[in-house]
């Protein structure tokens, strides 16, 4: 395969990652209903932003016929997104599963008093 074809595959992959991420975000919004929050959406939006920036950069270099650089950036973003996904899963599990939180319990309160903080760890 040529360098140009690799660049096209990388750009297409990044674009499909963006579409899948946004689809997953809307699916979660539908499934969770009123329980859907910005905290849930933030992890998906972060991943989508990484993919969008990578796709934009790849298309920019592709238009200047820098195919190898375009392919490297767009396909390298897949590895970055895998690391991001693993880190995001660990964060979600640490918040939602108290037994994995080394005995500490994370509580989130809707109403905060003058001497309380949001997300107190006890």
C-alpha positions as CSV (number, residue, x, y, z in Angstrom):
1,X,0.0,0.0,0.0
2,X,1.1,3.5,-0.7
3,X,1.7,6.3,1.8
4,X,-1.3,8.1,0.4
5,X,-3.5,5.1,1.1
6,X,-2.3,4.8,4.7
7,X,-3.1,8.5,5.2
8,X,-6.6,8.0,3.8
9,X,-7.1,5.0,6.1
10,X,-6.0,7.0,9.1
11,X,-8.2,10.0,8.3
12,X,-11.2,7.7,7.8
13,X,-10.5,5.8,11.0
14,X,-10.4,9.1,13.0
15,X,-13.6,10.3,11.4
16,X,-15.3,7.0,12.2
17,X,-14.1,7.3,15.8
18,X,-15.7,10.7,16.1
19,X,-19.0,9.4,14.6
20,X,-19.0,6.4,17.0
21,X,-18.2,8.5,20.0
22,X,-21.0,11.0,19.3
23,X,-23.4,8.1,18.6
24,X,-22.4,6.5,22.0
25,X,-23.0,9.9,23.7
26,X,-26.5,10.2,22.3
27,X,-27.2,6.5,23.2
28,X,-26.2,7.1,26.8
29,X,-28.4,10.3,26.9
30,X,-31.3,8.2,25.7
31,X,-30.7,5.3,28.0
32,X,-29.9,7.3,31.2
33,X,-32.6,9.9,30.6
34,X,-32.7,12.2,33.6
35,X,-29.7,10.6,35.2
36,X,-27.5,11.8,32.3
37,X,-25.0,14.4,33.5
38,X,-22.1,16.4,32.3
39,X,-19.8,14.2,34.3
40,X,-20.8,11.3,32.2
41,X,-20.6,13.2,28.9
42,X,-17.2,14.8,29.8
43,X,-15.3,11.6,29.2
44,X,-16.8,11.1,25.8
45,X,-16.4,14.7,24.8
46,X,-12.7,14.6,25.7
47,X,-12.2,11.5,23.5
48,X,-14.1,13.1,20.6
49,X,-12.0,16.2,20.8
50,X,-8.8,14.2,20.6
51,X,-10.2,12.4,17.5
52,X,-11.4,15.6,15.9
53,X,-8.1,17.4,16.4
54,X,-6.2,14.4,15.0
55,X,-8.6,14.1,12.0
56,X,-8.3,17.9,11.3
57,X,-4.5,17.7,11.5
58,X,-4.4,14.7,9.3
59,X,-6.5,16.3,6.6
60,X,-4.4,19.5,6.8
61,X,-1.2,17.5,6.2
62,X,-2.9,15.4,3.6
63,X,-3.9,18.5,1.6
64,X,-0.2,19.6,1.6
65,X,0.8,16.1,0.3
66,X,2.6,15.1,3.5
67,X,1.1,11.6,3.4
68,X,3.4,9.9,5.8
69,X,3.1,12.6,8.5
70,X,-0.7,12.6,8.0
71,X,-0.8,8.8,8.4
72,X,1.5,8.9,11.5
73,X,-0.6,11.5,13.3
74,X,-4.0,10.0,12.5
75,X,-3.0,6.4,13.2
76,X,-1.0,7.5,16.3
77,X,-4.2,9.1,17.6
78,X,-5.7,5.6,17.8
79,X,-3.1,4.6,20.3
80,X,-3.6,7.8,22.3
81,X,-7.3,7.2,22.4
82,X,-6.8,3.6,23.6
83,X,-4.7,4.9,26.5
84,X,-7.3,7.6,27.2
85,X,-10.1,5.0,27.2
86,X,-8.3,2.8,29.7
87,X,-7.6,5.8,32.0
88,X,-11.3,7.0,31.7
89,X,-12.5,3.5,32.5
90,X,-10.3,3.4,35.6
91,X,-11.7,6.8,36.7
92,X,-15.3,5.7,36.3
93,X,-14.7,2.4,38.1
94,X,-12.9,4.2,41.0
95,X,-15.8,6.6,41.4
96,X,-18.6,4.0,41.1
97,X,-17.2,1.0,42.8
98,X,-16.3,1.8,46.5
99,X,-14.6,-1.5,47.2
100,X,-11.9,-0.7,44.6
101,X,-11.3,2.7,46.2
102,X,-9.0,1.4,49.0
103,X,-11.7,1.7,51.7
104,X,-12.6,5.3,51.0
105,X,-16.1,6.3,50.0
106,X,-16.7,9.1,47.6
107,X,-20.0,10.9,48.2
108,X,-21.6,13.5,46.0
109,X,-24.2,15.8,47.4
110,X,-26.7,17.9,45.5
111,X,-27.0,20.5,48.2
112,X,-23.8,21.8,49.8
113,X,-23.8,23.4,53.2
114,X,-21.4,26.0,54.3
115,X,-19.0,23.5,55.9
116,X,-19.4,20.7,53.3
117,X,-17.6,20.2,50.1
118,X,-18.8,18.5,46.9
119,X,-17.2,15.1,46.5
120,X,-16.1,14.6,50.1
121,X,-14.0,11.6,50.6
122,X,-14.6,9.9,54.0
